[in-house]
Amino acid sequence: MGLKGRTDHPDVQGAMLKLESVIRESNVVLGGVAPTAAQANAMVARGYKALVLGFNWSLLQRGISSVLDGIPRPA
């Protein structure tokens, strides 16, 4: 499709919805990667049964951010 990394592109979204539909009707478990809780909930609502939540770097970044958010900084 020539849209690497563009999961928000309408053509990619359309292809993903078509694949989800075909997979849900088969004996294959529908799974994917959900970088956020909101995306995970949306995927579960669409029938996903296996999810990878976040990535190593994103989980690390969120953990560090939550600690830094609790440290006051001078203005």
Protein Blocks (a to p, Z undefined) as FASTA:
>chain_A
ZZghilmbmklmmmmmmmmmmmmmmmbdcddddfbfklmmmmmmnopabdcehjfklmmm
mmmmmmmmmpccdZZ
